[in-house]
Amino acid sequence: VPAKTDCVMCFGPVVPDGYGVCYNPMDAHINFAVSAFNSCQDTNAARLAQGLEDALVDMKTLLEQTPKAKL
């Protein structure tokens, strides 16, 4: 849900063993909200959020190390 302010919209998962993931891309950062039902043993919102953050940091590092194209 893109917005011009630093607000976070969030929604829950639509199935008991799923996740709800919402994001707001901003100019300098992206806000994410991750949710899961506590009653399901197969989901862990904190672990998913950490994996998402790790992947985004890895992508940022890779992009910063890549030379810019000379167009």
C-alpha positions in Angstrom: 0.0 0.0 0.0 2.1 2.9 -1.2 1.7 6.2 0.6 3.7 9.4 0.8 3.9 9.3 4.6 5.7 6.9 6.9 2.6 5.0 7.8 2.2 1.2 7.8 -0.9 -0.6 6.6 -1.2 -4.2 7.8 -3.6 -7.0 7.1 -3.7 -10.5 8.5 -3.2 -13.8 6.6 -6.2 -15.1 4.6 -5.6 -18.8 5.6 -4.6 -20.2 9.0 -1.2 -21.4 7.9 -0.3 -18.3 5.7 1.1 -14.8 6.2 -0.1 -11.3 5.7 2.7 -9.1 4.2 2.2 -5.4 3.4 4.8 -2.9 2.3 5.1 0.8 1.6 8.0 1.7 -0.8 9.4 5.2 0.1 12.3 7.2 -1.5 15.0 6.1 1.0 13.5 2.9 2.6 10.6 0.4 2.5 8.2 -0.2 5.4 7.1 -3.8 5.8 4.5 -5.4 8.0 4.4 -9.2 8.4 1.7 -11.1 10.3 0.7 -14.7 11.0 -1.8 -16.5 13.2 -0.3 -17.4 16.6 -2.3 -20.7 16.7 -0.5 -22.2 13.6 2.7 -24.1 14.3 3.8 -23.8 10.7 4.1 -20.0 10.5 6.5 -17.6 12.3 6.1 -14.0 11.4 9.2 -12.9 13.2 11.3 -15.5 11.3 9.8 -14.5 8.0 10.4 -10.8 8.7 14.1 -11.5 9.6 14.5 -13.6 6.4 13.0 -10.7 4.4 15.3 -8.2 6.0 18.4 -10.4 5.5 17.5 -10.9 1.8 17.0 -7.1 1.3 20.3 -6.3 3.0 22.0 -8.8 0.8 20.5 -7.3 -2.3 21.5 -3.8 -1.2 25.1 -4.9 -0.6 25.2 -6.5 -4.1 23.8 -3.5 -5.8 26.2 -1.2 -4.0 29.2 -3.3 -5.2 28.0 -3.4 -8.8 29.6 -0.7 -11.0 27.0 1.7 -12.5 26.4 1.4 -16.2 27.7 4.2 -18.4 24.8 5.0 -20.7 
